[in-house]
Amino acid sequence: MSGRQSLFGVELDPLTMDETVERCLGAVRDGRQLEIGVVNAAKLVNMRRDPRLARAVAGCDLVLADGQAVVWAGRILRAPLPERVAGIDLFLRLLAEAESAGIPVYFLGAKQEVLEEMLRRVAGRFPGLKVAGSRNGYFDDSEQEAVAGAIARSGAQMLFLGMTSPKKEIFTAAYGARTGARVVHGVGGSFDILAGVTRRAPESWQRRGLEWLYRALQEPRRLGRRYLTTNAAFVLMTAREFIRLTPSPAPANRSH
């Protein structure tokens, strides 16, 4: 694997899905902690506006391209990334690996009823999975330390955070080490998808980088304006960076 690629001043790891899974299993085997950060177009835009989010992502051990738009921008800006490593796909791969290797996991996030439905469906899909514990994502900042302590006592080796940005990144940055989990992965809205609350875009939409549009069509009032605004900002950001990186033509020599 080559070194990190810098995109909009953010250091990304150019890993494939298989390489990422192997890194995670290696961290569990070796007793090292691996905090995973994933970025899509919206998060890269928000990182420019939110220094706490930017610091939290920068502090992760692995930073991966979760959005297809990020992979495309990498190509345009000569910071190539081999493929999209979507947070939910990595989540499912790690659950399968944890089931076969007997690695205990902990789920933190979502509303209580969504969490319970997800746990029911996960038990059906991964019957041998050891679930060390779970907790909904509704707690005050003052409770973060106690939540981390409960995860540590559970003995979980993989921690999955089904919380929104920047809450999950800030929790991970402050208390990820305290949890004792070897792999800490923020999976955003994946709990809702696994619980059947929201539907994931078909693969054809994902390949075209239109997953955001599929989600916006499901929740137009909540997400429509937000996605259009952040996507426009991302296109502008990419265009500005392309201009900045393109060398200006040398002035023509004038012969007298």
Number of C-alpha atoms within 10 A of each C-alpha: 8 7 10 17 17 15 18 16 10 16 16 24 20 24 23 17 18 11 11 19 17 13 16 24 20 16 17 17 10 10 14 14 20 23 24 22 25 23 21 21 24 21 21 24 20 18 19 13 11 13 11 15 22 19 14 20 27 19 16 20 15 22 21 28 26 22 24 21 20 25 24 18 23 21 13 14 20 14 18 19 22 15 18 23 23 19 25 19 15 18 18 15 15 23 22 17 17 21 18 13 13 13 21 20 25 22 23 23 26 23 16 14 11 19 23 17 17 22 18 13 15 18 14 11 12 15 10 14 21 19 21 18 17 20 19 18 20 13 11 7 11 8 10 15 14 13 19 20 14 17 26 18 12 18 18 23 23 28 26 24 26 23 23 15 15 19 17 24 29 18 20 26 19 13 17 25 17 16 24 23 29 24 27 25 28 28 26 22 18 26 29 20 15 21 19 14 14 15 14 19 15 11 11 10 14 18 12 10 16 18 19 21 18 16 17 18 13 14 12 14 10 11 16 16 12 13 18 15 13 17 17 14 17 22 15 12 16 20 15 12 16 15 11 11 11 10 8 8 6 6 6 6 6 5 4 3
